Structure formats: C-alpha cells, structure tokens
Amino acid sequence: MAPTANPPVCRIADFGKFKYELTKKEKESKHSASKIKEIKFRVKIGTHDYETKLRHAEEFLEKGNKLKMVLQFRGRENAHKDLGIAMMQKIIKDLETMALVDMPPKLVGRAVGMTMSPLPPAKRKRKFAKIEEEYVEDEDEDHDDEEGDEGEDPVKAEETGHAG
C-alpha cells in the first residue's frame, strides 16, 4: 500500500473483511456521539439531594453528554411557577463552569424544562466534585472508658434515686 516505494509494495486483503471493518468503524464513531441525559428536579428539593443531582450532571457533562433538566410541579406547587423558574436559574448559575444553556428554561404544562451542552474540555471546572476523604477515628473517644467519670457513681445514684 505504498505506491511511491521502489519497488511498489501492496498487501493482498479480503475485500469483504475490509468493508466489514470500515462499517464497524463508522458505527463506533456514530455511537460515541453525544447523548442527552435527563435529570429531574422538584421545587422542594433538599440541599443534599440538589448537590447530588448536580454532581451527576457534572459527570454527564464531563463525558460530553448534553443535559435535559426537568423541574416537575405537583399539586399546590403549580400555583408557584416562579419558584420553579428561580430554581432553574440557580441550576444555570451553579453549572456555568461546566455547561452552556442551549434552550433557556421554558414552562411546558406542569414542568419547566431546559437543555444544556458541555463547554470545551479545557474550559470545564467542576464545582460539586465528590471530596474523597479517609475516615479517621478520633482517638479521644477510645479512652473515655479509662478516664474517671466526672458525674456520680452509678451505684450511688441508684441507691439515692438521683441520676447524674
């Protein structure tokens, strides 16, 4: 396969196998295209749950996937659509170091939806990355039994009827 070489060099190959490998490579390249991942929120979400969902969002964006953020309203929450829009603005602000907004928050029925796409890899900076710490036991707690109790003796407390 080197036509400019002297003498010319070529390789004898199975054309069917060659075509099969080409189609296989094309399928792989199409398969690695960005996918859309959906994350659902509620208006009354706890701070820990909110941070966990944003951590997952950052993971999806890190892999190059697009995000579809959906905030659903239930029951009385429908009367407070402004809280939903405010929550979406907070999400945009929290993920500004990782993504751009493709479609701004839009009210659709009983939900607010928006789509986000990842920033180029060089510009991404995670804000909610999980901090991996080792669990270290406090050594003071282990020695409490050895030290004398500062309260009353439990036997005397039972006799007098007073607890320390």
N, C-alpha and C positions, 0 to 999 in steps of 0.2 A: 504494500500500500504506500510505497514511496516512489512516485513516478519520476522524481528528479534524481534518484540514486543511480549510480553507474555500477553494475548493470541494474536495470529496473527490478524492483522487488515487489512481489504481490503475495497475498495469502489466499488460499483456497478455503472458502467457507460455505456452510449450508445457508442458502438464501432464506429459507423458511425460518430457520433459527434466528437469523439476523433480523427479519421483520418482526418476529415474536418479541425479541429483546427491545426493539425500538418502541413497539406498542406498550410494553411493560414500563419502560422509562417514561413515556408520555402519561400513562395512568398515574404513576407516582408523583409526577410534577403537578398534575391536576389535583390530586388528593391532598397535597400539602398546602393548597390554597387556604386562605383564612376562613375560619368557620365563625358563625355567630353563636355566642354563648348568651344565655338569658339568666338574669339574676332578678328575683322577685323580692320586693320590699313591702312592708306595711307601714302605715303612718305612725303607729305606736310601736316602734321597734326599740329594744333596749340597746344601750351603748355597746355592750359586748357583742351582741348579735350583729349590730351595724358594722363594727370593726371587722368581725369575722367575714361578713359578706364582701366588704371592701378588700380584704386580704385575698379572697378568692378572685375577685375582679382583677386585682393586680397580677395574680398568677396567670389568668387567662390572657391579659394584655401582654404580659412578658413573653408568652408563647406566640404572640402575633395574631390572636383571635380578636374579632370585633365583639362588642358587648351590646346587648339589648337590656336596658334597665327598665323594669316594670314596677310601678308602685300601685298596689291594688287598694281600693276602698271597700269597706264592708259596713253595712248598717248605717249608723249615725255618722260615720266618717264621711259619707257622701256630702254632708252639709258643709264640710270644711275642706274644700278642694284647694284652698290657698295654702293649707299646711302641707299638702302633697307637692305642690309646686315649690314651696320653700325647701322641702326635703330634697327634691331633685337638684335644686341649686346648690345645696350643701354637698351632694354627691359630686357634682361637677367641680366644685372648689376642691374637694378632697382628692379627686383623681386628676387634677390638672397637670401633675408632674408625669403622668403615665399615658393620658389619652386626650384626644380632641373630640369635640361633640360634632357628630355628623348630622343628626337630626335633633333639634332642641326639644325640651320637654313639651309634650303635646297631650292634651286631655282627650282620651278616646273612651267613651262610655263610662265605666266605673273604674278606670285606671288611667294613670299618666305613664307615657312611655317615651323613651329616647334611645338613640343609638350612639355609641362611641367607638372610635377606631384608635388603635395604638399609635403612639408617637414613634419616630425612628428610634432604633435601639440606643443610639448614642445620647439621646435627649431624655430617656426614661430614668426616673428616680423613684424608687418605691418609698412609700410613706408608712404603710401598715405592715411592713415585713415582720414576720414572727421572730421574736428575740429568743434565741436558744440559750437557756441558762442551765447550769447544772444545779441540782438540788443540794444544798449544803445544810446539814443539820446544825442547829445551834447547840453548842456544847454545854451551855449553862443549864439547859433543860435536863440533861442527863444526870447532873449532880444534885438535883433538888432533893432526892431521897436521902442523900448522905448528910446534907446540912440539917441542922436542928430546925424544927417548926417554930415559927415565931408566935404562933397562937397558943391556945390552951392545949393541954394534953387531952387526947380524945377520950381516955378512960375517965378522967376527972369531969369532963364535960357531960358524959352520960350520967354520972352519979349526981351531979348538981342540977342537971336538966338544961344547962346552957350550952349552946353550940358556939364555937369560936369563930 
